[in-house]
């Protein structure tokens, strides 16, 4: 276990999130989900990944998931890594 402190985002820093929902979502929904990358997983879930401006924007995305009627599996912030676009 590392005692190294991880930098916390500043209030103006965009965070990368992964939102996992149960069921497959067509890629045509990318625009509705504000450009998040849609990845269809083999287990039947959909992973939405991308930058989220702030907590209000995150809640807006979660409302869209709710409005689709698809069960929410998880919401996870992703540690930014310069080797990956998200």
HTML snippet that shows the backbone in 3Dmol.js (N, CA, C, O; Angstrom):
<script src="https://3Dmol.org/build/3Dmol-min.js"></script>
<div id="view" style="width:600px;height:400px;position:relative"></div>
<script>
const pdb = `
ATOM      1  N   UNK A   1       0.850  -1.180   0.000  1.00  0.00           N
ATOM      2  CA  UNK A   1       0.000   0.000   0.000  1.00  0.00           C
ATOM      3  C   UNK A   1       0.894   1.242   0.000  1.00  0.00           C
ATOM      4  O   UNK A   1       1.849   1.329   0.772  1.00  0.00           O
ATOM      5  N   UNK A   2       0.587   2.159  -0.836  1.00  0.00           N
ATOM      6  CA  UNK A   2       1.402   3.355  -0.992  1.00  0.00           C
ATOM      7  C   UNK A   2       0.866   4.478  -0.121  1.00  0.00           C
ATOM      8  O   UNK A   2      -0.346   4.649   0.013  1.00  0.00           O
ATOM      9  N   UNK A   3       1.774   5.239   0.466  1.00  0.00           N
ATOM     10  CA  UNK A   3       1.395   6.415   1.231  1.00  0.00           C
ATOM     11  C   UNK A   3       1.453   7.669   0.384  1.00  0.00           C
ATOM     12  O   UNK A   3       1.261   8.777   0.884  1.00  0.00           O
ATOM     13  N   UNK A   4       1.719   7.491  -0.903  1.00  0.00           N
ATOM     14  CA  UNK A   4       1.843   8.621  -1.816  1.00  0.00           C
ATOM     15  C   UNK A   4       0.484   9.296  -1.977  1.00  0.00           C
ATOM     16  O   UNK A   4      -0.522   8.638  -2.246  1.00  0.00           O
ATOM     17  N   UNK A   5       0.469  10.613  -1.808  1.00  0.00           N
ATOM     18  CA  UNK A   5      -0.773  11.367  -1.964  1.00  0.00           C
ATOM     19  C   UNK A   5      -1.094  11.544  -3.432  1.00  0.00           C
ATOM     20  O   UNK A   5      -0.217  11.860  -4.236  1.00  0.00           O
ATOM     21  N   UNK A   6      -2.333  11.342  -3.775  1.00  0.00           N
ATOM     22  CA  UNK A   6      -2.770  11.566  -5.148  1.00  0.00           C
ATOM     23  C   UNK A   6      -3.341  12.976  -5.218  1.00  0.00           C
ATOM     24  O   UNK A   6      -4.095  13.386  -4.335  1.00  0.00           O
ATOM     25  N   UNK A   7      -2.989  13.712  -6.255  1.00  0.00           N
ATOM     26  CA  UNK A   7      -3.500  15.083  -6.345  1.00  0.00           C
ATOM     27  C   UNK A   7      -5.014  15.087  -6.491  1.00  0.00           C
ATOM     28  O   UNK A   7      -5.584  14.316  -7.263  1.00  0.00           O
ATOM     29  N   UNK A   8      -5.649  15.969  -5.735  1.00  0.00           N
ATOM     30  CA  UNK A   8      -7.100  16.117  -5.839  1.00  0.00           C
ATOM     31  C   UNK A   8      -7.403  17.147  -6.908  1.00  0.00           C
ATOM     32  O   UNK A   8      -6.660  18.113  -7.076  1.00  0.00           O
ATOM     33  N   UNK A   9      -8.506  16.941  -7.638  1.00  0.00           N
ATOM     34  CA  UNK A   9      -8.828  17.918  -8.675  1.00  0.00           C
ATOM     35  C   UNK A   9      -9.227  19.247  -8.059  1.00  0.00           C
ATOM     36  O   UNK A   9      -9.828  19.300  -6.986  1.00  0.00           O
ATOM     37  N   UNK A  10      -8.887  20.300  -8.747  1.00  0.00           N
ATOM     38  CA  UNK A  10      -9.315  21.620  -8.320  1.00  0.00           C
ATOM     39  C   UNK A  10     -10.756  21.803  -8.764  1.00  0.00           C
ATOM     40  O   UNK A  10     -11.217  21.081  -9.648  1.00  0.00           O
ATOM     41  N   UNK A  11     -11.480  22.748  -8.177  1.00  0.00           N
ATOM     42  CA  UNK A  11     -12.884  22.933  -8.548  1.00  0.00           C
ATOM     43  C   UNK A  11     -13.114  23.177 -10.037  1.00  0.00           C
ATOM     44  O   UNK A  11     -14.180  22.836 -10.549  1.00  0.00           O
ATOM     45  N   UNK A  12     -12.152  23.751 -10.739  1.00  0.00           N
ATOM     46  CA  UNK A  12     -12.322  24.058 -12.159  1.00  0.00           C
ATOM     47  C   UNK A  12     -11.778  22.966 -13.075  1.00  0.00           C
ATOM     48  O   UNK A  12     -11.821  23.117 -14.296  1.00  0.00           O
ATOM     49  N   UNK A  13     -11.269  21.870 -12.514  1.00  0.00           N
ATOM     50  CA  UNK A  13     -10.665  20.815 -13.316  1.00  0.00           C
ATOM     51  C   UNK A  13     -11.720  19.791 -13.726  1.00  0.00           C
ATOM     52  O   UNK A  13     -12.480  19.297 -12.894  1.00  0.00           O
ATOM     53  N   UNK A  14     -11.753  19.484 -15.012  1.00  0.00           N
ATOM     54  CA  UNK A  14     -12.679  18.482 -15.529  1.00  0.00           C
ATOM     55  C   UNK A  14     -12.220  17.100 -15.096  1.00  0.00           C
ATOM     56  O   UNK A  14     -11.036  16.774 -15.179  1.00  0.00           O
ATOM     57  N   UNK A  15     -13.171  16.285 -14.630  1.00  0.00           N
ATOM     58  CA  UNK A  15     -12.872  14.912 -14.215  1.00  0.00           C
ATOM     59  C   UNK A  15     -13.324  13.959 -15.311  1.00  0.00           C
ATOM     60  O   UNK A  15     -14.256  14.247 -16.062  1.00  0.00           O
ATOM     61  N   UNK A  16     -12.649  12.826 -15.388  1.00  0.00           N
ATOM     62  CA  UNK A  16     -13.039  11.763 -16.298  1.00  0.00           C
ATOM     63  C   UNK A  16     -13.848  10.757 -15.480  1.00  0.00           C
ATOM     64  O   UNK A  16     -13.421  10.342 -14.402  1.00  0.00           O
ATOM     65  N   UNK A  17     -15.008  10.369 -15.992  1.00  0.00           N
ATOM     66  CA  UNK A  17     -15.872   9.408 -15.300  1.00  0.00           C
ATOM     67  C   UNK A  17     -16.178   8.230 -16.199  1.00  0.00           C
ATOM     68  O   UNK A  17     -16.168   8.337 -17.425  1.00  0.00           O
ATOM     69  N   UNK A  18     -16.452   7.093 -15.555  1.00  0.00           N
ATOM     70  CA  UNK A  18     -16.999   5.924 -16.225  1.00  0.00           C
ATOM     71  C   UNK A  18     -18.332   5.635 -15.568  1.00  0.00           C
ATOM     72  O   UNK A  18     -18.418   5.450 -14.354  1.00  0.00           O
ATOM     73  N   UNK A  19     -19.370   5.600 -16.386  1.00  0.00           N
ATOM     74  CA  UNK A  19     -20.718   5.301 -15.922  1.00  0.00           C
ATOM     75  C   UNK A  19     -21.116   3.985 -16.564  1.00  0.00           C
ATOM     76  O   UNK A  19     -21.170   3.873 -17.788  1.00  0.00           O
ATOM     77  N   UNK A  20     -21.393   2.993 -15.736  1.00  0.00           N
ATOM     78  CA  UNK A  20     -21.760   1.676 -16.253  1.00  0.00           C
ATOM     79  C   UNK A  20     -23.259   1.479 -16.073  1.00  0.00           C
ATOM     80  O   UNK A  20     -23.796   1.677 -14.984  1.00  0.00           O
ATOM     81  N   UNK A  21     -23.935   1.082 -17.172  1.00  0.00           N
ATOM     82  CA  UNK A  21     -25.369   0.817 -17.116  1.00  0.00           C
ATOM     83  C   UNK A  21     -25.643  -0.598 -17.614  1.00  0.00           C
ATOM     84  O   UNK A  21     -24.905  -1.140 -18.437  1.00  0.00           O
ATOM     85  N   UNK A  22     -26.717  -1.179 -17.098  1.00  0.00           N
ATOM     86  CA  UNK A  22     -27.085  -2.543 -17.468  1.00  0.00           C
ATOM     87  C   UNK A  22     -27.806  -2.515 -18.810  1.00  0.00           C
ATOM     88  O   UNK A  22     -28.777  -1.780 -18.988  1.00  0.00           O
ATOM     89  N   UNK A  23     -27.327  -3.313 -19.741  1.00  0.00           N
ATOM     90  CA  UNK A  23     -27.906  -3.365 -21.078  1.00  0.00           C
ATOM     91  C   UNK A  23     -27.025  -2.652 -22.079  1.00  0.00           C
ATOM     92  O   UNK A  23     -26.171  -1.844 -21.713  1.00  0.00           O
ATOM     93  N   UNK A  24     -27.239  -2.958 -23.336  1.00  0.00           N
ATOM     94  CA  UNK A  24     -26.452  -2.327 -24.394  1.00  0.00           C
ATOM     95  C   UNK A  24     -27.185  -1.104 -24.932  1.00  0.00           C
ATOM     96  O   UNK A  24     -28.393  -1.129 -25.168  1.00  0.00           O
ATOM     97  N   UNK A  25     -26.435  -0.059 -25.114  1.00  0.00           N
ATOM     98  CA  UNK A  25     -26.932   1.207 -25.620  1.00  0.00           C
ATOM     99  C   UNK A  25     -26.318   1.436 -26.997  1.00  0.00           C
ATOM    100  O   UNK A  25     -25.108   1.280 -27.167  1.00  0.00           O
ATOM    101  N   UNK A  26     -27.127   1.799 -27.965  1.00  0.00           N
ATOM    102  CA  UNK A  26     -26.631   2.037 -29.322  1.00  0.00           C
ATOM    103  C   UNK A  26     -25.693   3.245 -29.349  1.00  0.00           C
ATOM    104  O   UNK A  26     -25.859   4.188 -28.575  1.00  0.00           O
ATOM    105  N   UNK A  27     -24.724   3.208 -30.233  1.00  0.00           N
ATOM    106  CA  UNK A  27     -23.738   4.292 -30.349  1.00  0.00           C
ATOM    107  C   UNK A  27     -24.379   5.615 -30.780  1.00  0.00           C
ATOM    108  O   UNK A  27     -23.785   6.679 -30.608  1.00  0.00           O
ATOM    109  N   UNK A  28     -25.573   5.549 -31.332  1.00  0.00           N
ATOM    110  CA  UNK A  28     -26.266   6.776 -31.750  1.00  0.00           C
ATOM    111  C   UNK A  28     -26.589   7.690 -30.569  1.00  0.00           C
ATOM    112  O   UNK A  28     -26.926   8.856 -30.772  1.00  0.00           O
ATOM    113  N   UNK A  29     -26.492   7.185 -29.348  1.00  0.00           N
ATOM    114  CA  UNK A  29     -26.787   7.966 -28.157  1.00  0.00           C
ATOM    115  C   UNK A  29     -25.612   8.838 -27.726  1.00  0.00           C
ATOM    116  O   UNK A  29     -25.729   9.569 -26.742  1.00  0.00           O
ATOM    117  N   UNK A  30     -24.490   8.783 -28.429  1.00  0.00           N
ATOM    118  CA  UNK A  30     -23.299   9.543 -28.049  1.00  0.00           C
ATOM    119  C   UNK A  30     -23.605  11.036 -27.908  1.00  0.00           C
ATOM    120  O   UNK A  30     -23.197  11.656 -26.925  1.00  0.00           O
ATOM    121  N   UNK A  31     -24.306  11.612 -28.859  1.00  0.00           N
ATOM    122  CA  UNK A  31     -24.620  13.045 -28.788  1.00  0.00           C
ATOM    123  C   UNK A  31     -25.471  13.371 -27.566  1.00  0.00           C
ATOM    124  O   UNK A  31     -25.253  14.388 -26.908  1.00  0.00           O
ATOM    125  N   UNK A  32     -26.437  12.512 -27.265  1.00  0.00           N
ATOM    126  CA  UNK A  32     -27.321  12.748 -26.121  1.00  0.00           C
ATOM    127  C   UNK A  32     -26.540  12.696 -24.816  1.00  0.00           C
ATOM    128  O   UNK A  32     -26.856  13.402 -23.858  1.00  0.00           O
ATOM    129  N   UNK A  33     -25.504  11.842 -24.793  1.00  0.00           N
ATOM    130  CA  UNK A  33     -24.655  11.745 -23.615  1.00  0.00           C
ATOM    131  C   UNK A  33     -23.431  12.648 -23.731  1.00  0.00           C
ATOM    132  O   UNK A  33     -22.366  12.341 -23.195  1.00  0.00           O
ATOM    133  N   UNK A  34     -23.596  13.756 -24.433  1.00  0.00           N
ATOM    134  CA  UNK A  34     -22.615  14.835 -24.502  1.00  0.00           C
ATOM    135  C   UNK A  34     -21.224  14.376 -24.925  1.00  0.00           C
ATOM    136  O   UNK A  34     -20.219  14.846 -24.391  1.00  0.00           O
ATOM    137  N   UNK A  35     -21.170  13.451 -25.894  1.00  0.00           N
ATOM    138  CA  UNK A  35     -19.913  13.035 -26.466  1.00  0.00           C
ATOM    139  C   UNK A  35     -19.149  11.969 -25.702  1.00  0.00           C
ATOM    140  O   UNK A  35     -18.022  11.642 -26.075  1.00  0.00           O
ATOM    141  N   UNK A  36     -19.731  11.416 -24.642  1.00  0.00           N
ATOM    142  CA  UNK A  36     -19.043  10.349 -23.926  1.00  0.00           C
ATOM    143  C   UNK A  36     -18.859   9.157 -24.852  1.00  0.00           C
ATOM    144  O   UNK A  36     -19.699   8.890 -25.711  1.00  0.00           O
ATOM    145  N   UNK A  37     -17.759   8.446 -24.673  1.00  0.00           N
ATOM    146  CA  UNK A  37     -17.492   7.250 -25.457  1.00  0.00           C
ATOM    147  C   UNK A  37     -18.386   6.124 -24.962  1.00  0.00           C
ATOM    148  O   UNK A  37     -18.479   5.883 -23.758  1.00  0.00           O
ATOM    149  N   UNK A  38     -19.045   5.434 -25.890  1.00  0.00           N
ATOM    150  CA  UNK A  38     -19.920   4.313 -25.546  1.00  0.00           C
ATOM    151  C   UNK A  38     -19.191   3.023 -25.878  1.00  0.00           C
ATOM    152  O   UNK A  38     -18.824   2.784 -27.028  1.00  0.00           O
ATOM    153  N   UNK A  39     -18.984   2.188 -24.858  1.00  0.00           N
ATOM    154  CA  UNK A  39     -18.328   0.902 -25.034  1.00  0.00           C
ATOM    155  C   UNK A  39     -19.294  -0.198 -24.614  1.00  0.00           C
ATOM    156  O   UNK A  39     -19.776  -0.212 -23.481  1.00  0.00           O
ATOM    157  N   UNK A  40     -19.573  -1.117 -25.531  1.00  0.00           N
ATOM    158  CA  UNK A  40     -20.449  -2.243 -25.224  1.00  0.00           C
ATOM    159  C   UNK A  40     -19.592  -3.370 -24.666  1.00  0.00           C
ATOM    160  O   UNK A  40     -18.677  -3.846 -25.337  1.00  0.00           O
ATOM    161  N   UNK A  41     -19.879  -3.792 -23.457  1.00  0.00           N
ATOM    162  CA  UNK A  41     -19.095  -4.831 -22.805  1.00  0.00           C
ATOM    163  C   UNK A  41     -19.693  -6.203 -23.082  1.00  0.00           C
ATOM    164  O   UNK A  41     -20.889  -6.330 -23.344  1.00  0.00           O
ATOM    165  N   UNK A  42     -18.851  -7.223 -23.022  1.00  0.00           N
ATOM    166  CA  UNK A  42     -19.284  -8.587 -23.309  1.00  0.00           C
ATOM    167  C   UNK A  42     -20.320  -9.100 -22.313  1.00  0.00           C
ATOM    168  O   UNK A  42     -21.109  -9.988 -22.636  1.00  0.00           O
ATOM    169  N   UNK A  43     -20.319  -8.541 -21.100  1.00  0.00           N
ATOM    170  CA  UNK A  43     -21.264  -9.000 -20.080  1.00  0.00           C
ATOM    171  C   UNK A  43     -22.656  -8.398 -20.246  1.00  0.00           C
ATOM    172  O   UNK A  43     -23.537  -8.618 -19.415  1.00  0.00           O
ATOM    173  N   UNK A  44     -22.851  -7.637 -21.327  1.00  0.00           N
ATOM    174  CA  UNK A  44     -24.166  -7.060 -21.599  1.00  0.00           C
ATOM    175  C   UNK A  44     -24.345  -5.651 -21.067  1.00  0.00           C
ATOM    176  O   UNK A  44     -25.413  -5.060 -21.230  1.00  0.00           O
ATOM    177  N   UNK A  45     -23.318  -5.104 -20.433  1.00  0.00           N
ATOM    178  CA  UNK A  45     -23.394  -3.740 -19.912  1.00  0.00           C
ATOM    179  C   UNK A  45     -22.822  -2.744 -20.913  1.00  0.00           C
ATOM    180  O   UNK A  45     -22.123  -3.119 -21.854  1.00  0.00           O
ATOM    181  N   UNK A  46     -23.127  -1.480 -20.695  1.00  0.00           N
ATOM    182  CA  UNK A  46     -22.579  -0.385 -21.490  1.00  0.00           C
ATOM    183  C   UNK A  46     -21.751   0.494 -20.572  1.00  0.00           C
ATOM    184  O   UNK A  46     -22.165   0.798 -19.454  1.00  0.00           O
ATOM    185  N   UNK A  47     -20.584   0.901 -21.043  1.00  0.00           N
ATOM    186  CA  UNK A  47     -19.706   1.787 -20.292  1.00  0.00           C
ATOM    187  C   UNK A  47     -19.645   3.124 -21.021  1.00  0.00           C
ATOM    188  O   UNK A  47     -19.260   3.187 -22.188  1.00  0.00           O
ATOM    189  N   UNK A  48     -20.024   4.185 -20.330  1.00  0.00           N
ATOM    190  CA  UNK A  48     -19.932   5.549 -20.849  1.00  0.00           C
ATOM    191  C   UNK A  48     -18.705   6.180 -20.202  1.00  0.00           C
ATOM    192  O   UNK A  48     -18.609   6.227 -18.975  1.00  0.00           O
ATOM    193  N   UNK A  49     -17.767   6.665 -21.011  1.00  0.00           N
ATOM    194  CA  UNK A  49     -16.521   7.200 -20.483  1.00  0.00           C
ATOM    195  C   UNK A  49     -16.222   8.557 -21.105  1.00  0.00           C
ATOM    196  O   UNK A  49     -16.377   8.746 -22.312  1.00  0.00           O
ATOM    197  N   UNK A  50     -15.794   9.494 -20.275  1.00  0.00           N
ATOM    198  CA  UNK A  50     -15.392  10.777 -20.811  1.00  0.00           C
ATOM    199  C   UNK A  50     -15.346  11.865 -19.767  1.00  0.00           C
ATOM    200  O   UNK A  50     -15.632  11.634 -18.592  1.00  0.00           O
ATOM    201  N   UNK A  51     -14.977  13.068 -20.214  1.00  0.00           N
ATOM    202  CA  UNK A  51     -14.851  14.197 -19.293  1.00  0.00           C
ATOM    203  C   UNK A  51     -16.214  14.722 -18.861  1.00  0.00           C
ATOM    204  O   UNK A  51     -17.152  14.799 -19.655  1.00  0.00           O
ATOM    205  N   UNK A  52     -16.298  15.077 -17.590  1.00  0.00           N
ATOM    206  CA  UNK A  52     -17.513  15.668 -17.025  1.00  0.00           C
ATOM    207  C   UNK A  52     -17.082  16.958 -16.340  1.00  0.00           C
ATOM    208  O   UNK A  52     -16.229  16.941 -15.454  1.00  0.00           O
ATOM    209  N   UNK A  53     -17.663  18.056 -16.745  1.00  0.00           N
ATOM    210  CA  UNK A  53     -17.232  19.384 -16.311  1.00  0.00           C
ATOM    211  C   UNK A  53     -17.283  19.573 -14.797  1.00  0.00           C
ATOM    212  O   UNK A  53     -16.336  20.076 -14.193  1.00  0.00           O
ATOM    213  N   UNK A  54     -18.405  19.162 -14.186  1.00  0.00           N
ATOM    214  CA  UNK A  54     -18.567  19.368 -12.746  1.00  0.00           C
ATOM    215  C   UNK A  54     -19.658  18.438 -12.220  1.00  0.00           C
ATOM    216  O   UNK A  54     -20.214  17.635 -12.969  1.00  0.00           O
ATOM    217  N   UNK A  55     -19.956  18.552 -10.940  1.00  0.00           N
ATOM    218  CA  UNK A  55     -20.950  17.678 -10.322  1.00  0.00           C
ATOM    219  C   UNK A  55     -22.346  17.896 -10.902  1.00  0.00           C
ATOM    220  O   UNK A  55     -23.121  16.946 -11.020  1.00  0.00           O
ATOM    221  N   UNK A  56     -22.670  19.117 -11.260  1.00  0.00           N
ATOM    222  CA  UNK A  56     -23.972  19.389 -11.866  1.00  0.00           C
ATOM    223  C   UNK A  56     -24.097  18.649 -13.200  1.00  0.00           C
ATOM    224  O   UNK A  56     -25.151  18.089 -13.503  1.00  0.00           O
ATOM    225  N   UNK A  57     -23.030  18.647 -13.991  1.00  0.00           N
ATOM    226  CA  UNK A  57     -23.038  17.929 -15.269  1.00  0.00           C
ATOM    227  C   UNK A  57     -23.143  16.424 -15.036  1.00  0.00           C
ATOM    228  O   UNK A  57     -23.831  15.731 -15.786  1.00  0.00           O
ATOM    229  N   UNK A  58     -22.476  15.915 -14.013  1.00  0.00           N
ATOM    230  CA  UNK A  58     -22.563  14.490 -13.689  1.00  0.00           C
ATOM    231  C   UNK A  58     -23.995  14.118 -13.324  1.00  0.00           C
ATOM    232  O   UNK A  58     -24.511  13.103 -13.791  1.00  0.00           O
ATOM    233  N   UNK A  59     -24.626  14.916 -12.510  1.00  0.00           N
ATOM    234  CA  UNK A  59     -26.018  14.646 -12.138  1.00  0.00           C
ATOM    235  C   UNK A  59     -26.935  14.710 -13.356  1.00  0.00           C
ATOM    236  O   UNK A  59     -27.896  13.947 -13.450  1.00  0.00           O
ATOM    237  N   UNK A  60     -26.643  15.611 -14.285  1.00  0.00           N
ATOM    238  CA  UNK A  60     -27.422  15.681 -15.520  1.00  0.00           C
ATOM    239  C   UNK A  60     -27.300  14.404 -16.336  1.00  0.00           C
ATOM    240  O   UNK A  60     -28.288  13.919 -16.889  1.00  0.00           O
ATOM    241  N   UNK A  61     -26.082  13.854 -16.413  1.00  0.00           N
ATOM    242  CA  UNK A  61     -25.878  12.596 -17.130  1.00  0.00           C
ATOM    243  C   UNK A  61     -26.619  11.447 -16.440  1.00  0.00           C
ATOM    244  O   UNK A  61     -27.207  10.592 -17.102  1.00  0.00           O
ATOM    245  N   UNK A  62     -26.585  11.439 -15.114  1.00  0.00           N
ATOM    246  CA  UNK A  62     -27.276  10.382 -14.375  1.00  0.00           C
ATOM    247  C   UNK A  62     -28.795  10.476 -14.550  1.00  0.00           C
ATOM    248  O   UNK A  62     -29.482   9.455 -14.561  1.00  0.00           O
ATOM    249  N   UNK A  63     -29.317  11.691 -14.687  1.00  0.00           N
ATOM    250  CA  UNK A  63     -30.744  11.858 -14.970  1.00  0.00           C
ATOM    251  C   UNK A  63     -31.096  11.278 -16.333  1.00  0.00           C
ATOM    252  O   UNK A  63     -32.172  10.706 -16.509  1.00  0.00           O
ATOM    253  N   UNK A  64     -30.190  11.424 -17.299  1.00  0.00           N
ATOM    254  CA  UNK A  64     -30.430  10.865 -18.632  1.00  0.00           C
ATOM    255  C   UNK A  64     -30.472   9.337 -18.575  1.00  0.00           C
ATOM    256  O   UNK A  64     -31.292   8.706 -19.242  1.00  0.00           O
ATOM    257  N   UNK A  65     -29.580   8.749 -17.774  1.00  0.00           N
ATOM    258  CA  UNK A  65     -29.606   7.294 -17.597  1.00  0.00           C
ATOM    259  C   UNK A  65     -30.956   6.892 -16.992  1.00  0.00           C
ATOM    260  O   UNK A  65     -31.592   5.942 -17.448  1.00  0.00           O
ATOM    261  N   UNK A  66     -31.373   7.614 -15.977  1.00  0.00           N
ATOM    262  CA  UNK A  66     -32.666   7.348 -15.342  1.00  0.00           C
ATOM    263  C   UNK A  66     -33.808   7.457 -16.346  1.00  0.00           C
ATOM    264  O   UNK A  66     -34.702   6.611 -16.370  1.00  0.00           O
ATOM    265  N   UNK A  67     -33.775   8.494 -17.170  1.00  0.00           N
ATOM    266  CA  UNK A  67     -34.842   8.718 -18.145  1.00  0.00           C
ATOM    267  C   UNK A  67     -34.920   7.607 -19.184  1.00  0.00           C
ATOM    268  O   UNK A  67     -35.991   7.340 -19.728  1.00  0.00           O
ATOM    269  N   UNK A  68     -33.791   6.957 -19.463  1.00  0.00           N
ATOM    270  CA  UNK A  68     -33.781   5.829 -20.396  1.00  0.00           C
ATOM    271  C   UNK A  68     -34.416   4.586 -19.775  1.00  0.00           C
ATOM    272  O   UNK A  68     -34.846   3.676 -20.483  1.00  0.00           O
ATOM    273  N   UNK A  69     -34.467   4.561 -18.452  1.00  0.00           N
ATOM    274  CA  UNK A  69     -35.020   3.404 -17.765  1.00  0.00           C
ATOM    275  C   UNK A  69     -34.038   2.247 -17.678  1.00  0.00           C
ATOM    276  O   UNK A  69     -34.438   1.114 -17.413  1.00  0.00           O
ATOM    277  N   UNK A  70     -32.758   2.520 -17.899  1.00  0.00           N
ATOM    278  CA  UNK A  70     -31.735   1.478 -17.819  1.00  0.00           C
ATOM    279  C   UNK A  70     -31.113   1.514 -16.426  1.00  0.00           C
ATOM    280  O   UNK A  70     -30.763   2.589 -15.939  1.00  0.00           O
ATOM    281  N   UNK A  71     -30.970   0.358 -15.777  1.00  0.00           N
ATOM    282  CA  UNK A  71     -30.412   0.332 -14.432  1.00  0.00           C
ATOM    283  C   UNK A  71     -28.950   0.812 -14.402  1.00  0.00           C
ATOM    284  O   UNK A  71     -28.135   0.435 -15.244  1.00  0.00           O
ATOM    285  N   UNK A  72     -28.655   1.643 -13.421  1.00  0.00           N
ATOM    286  CA  UNK A  72     -27.303   2.134 -13.200  1.00  0.00           C
ATOM    287  C   UNK A  72     -26.528   1.076 -12.423  1.00  0.00           C
ATOM    288  O   UNK A  72     -26.982   0.613 -11.377  1.00  0.00           O
ATOM    289  N   UNK A  73     -25.358   0.693 -12.933  1.00  0.00           N
ATOM    290  CA  UNK A  73     -24.522  -0.304 -12.266  1.00  0.00           C
ATOM    291  C   UNK A  73     -23.477   0.384 -11.395  1.00  0.00           C
ATOM    292  O   UNK A  73     -23.306   0.023 -10.231  1.00  0.00           O
ATOM    293  N   UNK A  74     -22.767   1.383 -11.958  1.00  0.00           N
ATOM    294  CA  UNK A  74     -21.739   2.072 -11.185  1.00  0.00           C
ATOM    295  C   UNK A  74     -21.376   3.412 -11.808  1.00  0.00           C
ATOM    296  O   UNK A  74     -21.613   3.655 -12.991  1.00  0.00           O
ATOM    297  N   UNK A  75     -20.797   4.271 -10.981  1.00  0.00           N
ATOM    298  CA  UNK A  75     -20.243   5.557 -11.414  1.00  0.00           C
ATOM    299  C   UNK A  75     -18.878   5.662 -10.766  1.00  0.00           C
ATOM    300  O   UNK A  75     -18.763   5.602  -9.541  1.00  0.00           O
ATOM    301  N   UNK A  76     -17.836   5.820 -11.583  1.00  0.00           N
ATOM    302  CA  UNK A  76     -16.474   5.845 -11.048  1.00  0.00           C
ATOM    303  C   UNK A  76     -15.652   6.955 -11.673  1.00  0.00           C
ATOM    304  O   UNK A  76     -15.612   7.082 -12.897  1.00  0.00           O
ATOM    305  N   UNK A  77     -14.988   7.771 -10.842  1.00  0.00           N
ATOM    306  CA  UNK A  77     -14.023   8.713 -11.401  1.00  0.00           C
ATOM    307  C   UNK A  77     -12.805   7.917 -11.861  1.00  0.00           C
ATOM    308  O   UNK A  77     -12.438   6.918 -11.242  1.00  0.00           O
ATOM    309  N   UNK A  78     -12.186   8.361 -12.942  1.00  0.00           N
ATOM    310  CA  UNK A  78     -11.033   7.675 -13.502  1.00  0.00           C
ATOM    311  C   UNK A  78      -9.814   8.549 -13.293  1.00  0.00           C
ATOM    312  O   UNK A  78      -9.842   9.751 -13.560  1.00  0.00           O
ATOM    313  N   UNK A  79      -8.748   7.939 -12.815  1.00  0.00           N
ATOM    314  CA  UNK A  79      -7.490   8.679 -12.643  1.00  0.00           C
ATOM    315  C   UNK A  79      -6.977   9.084 -14.017  1.00  0.00           C
ATOM    316  O   UNK A  79      -6.829   8.228 -14.889  1.00  0.00           O
ATOM    317  N   UNK A  80      -6.706  10.347 -14.228  1.00  0.00           N
ATOM    318  CA  UNK A  80      -6.223  10.832 -15.510  1.00  0.00           C
ATOM    319  C   UNK A  80      -4.840  10.248 -15.779  1.00  0.00           C
ATOM    320  O   UNK A  80      -3.963  10.264 -14.915  1.00  0.00           O
ATOM    321  N   UNK A  81      -4.665   9.736 -16.980  1.00  0.00           N
ATOM    322  CA  UNK A  81      -3.378   9.162 -17.388  1.00  0.00           C
ATOM    323  C   UNK A  81      -3.087   9.710 -18.780  1.00  0.00           C
ATOM    324  O   UNK A  81      -3.882   9.524 -19.701  1.00  0.00           O
ATOM    325  N   UNK A  82      -1.973  10.373 -18.932  1.00  0.00           N
ATOM    326  CA  UNK A  82      -1.666  11.040 -20.186  1.00  0.00           C
ATOM    327  C   UNK A  82      -1.492  10.066 -21.358  1.00  0.00           C
ATOM    328  O   UNK A  82      -1.483  10.496 -22.511  1.00  0.00           O
ATOM    329  N   UNK A  83      -1.356   8.765 -21.081  1.00  0.00           N
ATOM    330  CA  UNK A  83      -1.205   7.798 -22.163  1.00  0.00           C
ATOM    331  C   UNK A  83      -2.542   7.396 -22.737  1.00  0.00           C
ATOM    332  O   UNK A  83      -2.584   6.738 -23.777  1.00  0.00           O
ATOM    333  N   UNK A  84      -3.629   7.765 -22.103  1.00  0.00           N
ATOM    334  CA  UNK A  84      -4.970   7.435 -22.584  1.00  0.00           C
ATOM    335  C   UNK A  84      -5.753   8.713 -22.779  1.00  0.00           C
ATOM    336  O   UNK A  84      -5.616   9.642 -21.982  1.00  0.00           O
ATOM    337  N   UNK A  85      -6.586   8.791 -23.834  1.00  0.00           N
ATOM    338  CA  UNK A  85      -7.360  10.001 -24.051  1.00  0.00           C
ATOM    339  C   UNK A  85      -8.372  10.233 -22.946  1.00  0.00           C
ATOM    340  O   UNK A  85      -8.715  11.381 -22.663  1.00  0.00           O
ATOM    341  N   UNK A  86      -8.871   9.154 -22.302  1.00  0.00           N
ATOM    342  CA  UNK A  86      -9.810   9.263 -21.177  1.00  0.00           C
ATOM    343  C   UNK A  86      -9.307   8.409 -20.061  1.00  0.00           C
ATOM    344  O   UNK A  86      -9.935   8.341 -19.004  1.00  0.00           O
TER     345      UNK A  86
END
`;
const viewer = $3Dmol.createViewer("view");
viewer.addModel(pdb, "pdb");
viewer.setStyle({}, {cartoon: {color: "spectrum"}});
viewer.zoomTo();
viewer.render();
</script>
